């Protein structure tokens, strides 16, 4: 049991509301922590602290020193690796091996942008007559960051590291379901950063809405569902605040007859059920050529039965944990009921029979077949282990089905024909295409999507550093009258 506080201007404090939110282990229903129920006034104090830190100290730091400090943060996370892995598993529910992947990504992002801080340079425009134009990248100032509950430590690092590397200060609003990881990382970081550079506010809707609407926030970075993302952008628009949005997905895995079947089945299973399906990159739609449709689904079901074992994330035998919250549990259950009315329930796994897990939010894998493009389980993001399978007749049909949703984050293509793979990669409306693999992220490769899947790119070098910087042109004359061209 751990009661945390918010971190504002180098101080740990409770919310002005005096209230707390309960943090539960989603595998057992056990109360494992409490976090302050933040208010708009708490956000006001955090933004003011970030502004002071930026103008009074942080913007004058040498970028090399900022980079060195980020590298120290990476080392600190590494030193507390096992502790943070177990903490994330307890508050989020995911298996230990998935939490380890998240902490690897956390360390990687801090180290990557620590190295990038002094390597992001400006540019020049060739001289015209006696005029030279220099372009330099400058910080926005205060960056407001809202992170979700599915990868709490990694989402902190994904946005915190490039924001600091570009010279900004930050205010982070955590998800009420999973505030413990961010709070513990902040405790570990507090001696390495000046007061006010990093501020963390906990709570639900009120502090989130206050952060997106605050006129002192110069840049927003949000990760969440597309419906909430629209509200964030509407709020940001009132102050013309630039916003980076990592939103939802309804991603297809497209399987052709010439695919290496065993590899494709394994990739589709991993893409479907990793992180209990609570991933914007989850491969919720499986599009299979009609010639191999029945065979592939038979293998898909068998592989799911063999590979997926639900349980407590702290159990090393667990491959898939519970959903993170009661609300998400009920949402996914509702979609399962919708799917039963729309399509054929081909497979449903079993919940754990451990008496200690009866209060956990466990939903086993569900696979629906004969799903039509107009069905809700084909069109809407479920964010859980619920998969829809649809057959296609040819490449054109596969592309039509892949693009027939509002989202465009990722797509997997399984074929031994490289030319076909590249044809589809060009025509599918998605920001990330995986050829004969699925969801193999690579730090340095921009992460983001088309359409309702968001705006901007994280995890890259230049695209992401540009997200957290603004361009200034400095145009001056080098003509003879200035004397600057002499000597």
C-alpha positions, 0 to 999 in steps of 0.5 A: 500500500503506497500513498503518493503525492503530486510533485510541483515546483520541487515539492511533494504535496497533496491536492488542494481538494484534499481527496484521493483516488484509489489505485487497484491491482487489476489482477486481484482487486486489491487496493495498492495505493492512493493518489491525490485527486488533482484540481484545476488549481493544482494544475495552475500551480504546476504550470506557474512553476514550469514557467518560472523554471523555464524563464529563470533557469532551464532555457539558459542550460547548455544542450550538452548539459541537458543531454548529460542529465537525461543520460543520468536519468536513464542510468537511474531507471536502470538501477531501479529496473526490477523495482519499477517492473514489479510496480508497473505489473502491480498497478497495470496488471501486465505480465512481468516480461511485458513490463520489462519491455516497457522499462527497456523502452523507458531507458532507451528513450531517455538515452536516445534523446539524451544523445540527441539533445546536442545533435539537432541543428538549425539550417540556412537558406542560400544567400540571395543578393546580400541576405542570409537566412538562418533557421534555429530551433527553439523550445516552446516553453511549457509542455503539457503531457497527458499519459494513459494507463497502458504503458505508464513508465514508457509513456512518461519517457517517450514525451518527457525525454524529447521535451527536455532535450529540446529545452522545454519544461513539463507538466505531466498529468498521469492516468488515475488508474496508474499513477504510481510508476510516474510518481516513483520515477519522479522521486528518482529524478528529483535530485537531477532536475532543477525545481519546476522543470518536471511537475507531476499532477495526478487525478482524472478529468478536471486536471486534464481539462485544465491542462489542455485549456491553460494559456500558459501551456505552449505545447501539448502532448496527448496519448489516448483514445480518439474521442478524448483527443478531439476534445483535447484539440478543441480545448487547445484551439482556444489558445492556438496551442500546438498539440501532438496527438497519439490516438487510437487504431483499428489495425489490420493484419492482412494474410495472403496465400503465399505467406509463411503460414507458421510465421504469420499465425505467430505474428497475428497472435502476438499482434492481437493479444499483446498487452491484453489488446490494450494497445493502439497498435493492436491488430484487432482486424484479421483480413485473410484471403478466401483461399486460406481463410478456414485453414488460417483461422483453424491455426489461429485458434489453435495457436491462441489456445496454446500460447495465451495463458491468463493470470496474475502478471506477477506469475512468470507463467502468465502471458496475458494479464487482466485489463487495467480497469473496471471501466475498460472491462465493462467496455470490452464485455459490451463489445463482445455482446455486440459481436455475438449479435453481428458475427460468429463467435469462433473462439472464447478462452477461459478466465483463470480459476484461481480463487485469488483472481476472482475479483480481477478484470480478466477477459480471455481472447475472443475471436469472431469470424464472418465479420462484415465491414459495416459491423461495429466490431470491424469499425470501432476500436475495442482496446481489448483481446477481441479479434474480428476475422474477415476474408478478402478475394484479391489485393484490391479488396484487401486494400479496400477493407484495410482502409475502410475505417476511420483509423490509420495507425498500423497495418501488417502484411504477410506475403512472400511476394516482396513487390506485392508487399510494397504495393500494399504498403504504398496504398494502405492509409496508415502511418506504420506498415509491417511487412512479415512482422507485426508491432516490431517498434524501433527507437528512432523510427517515427511512431504515429498514424493517419486519419483519426489515429493522431497528429505528429510523430514520437520516438523519431529523431528529427520529426519528434525533435521538431514536435517539441521545438519551434522554428525561428528565422534570423535574416540579415544582410551581409552587404558591403555597407555593413562591413560584415564581409570584410576581413 
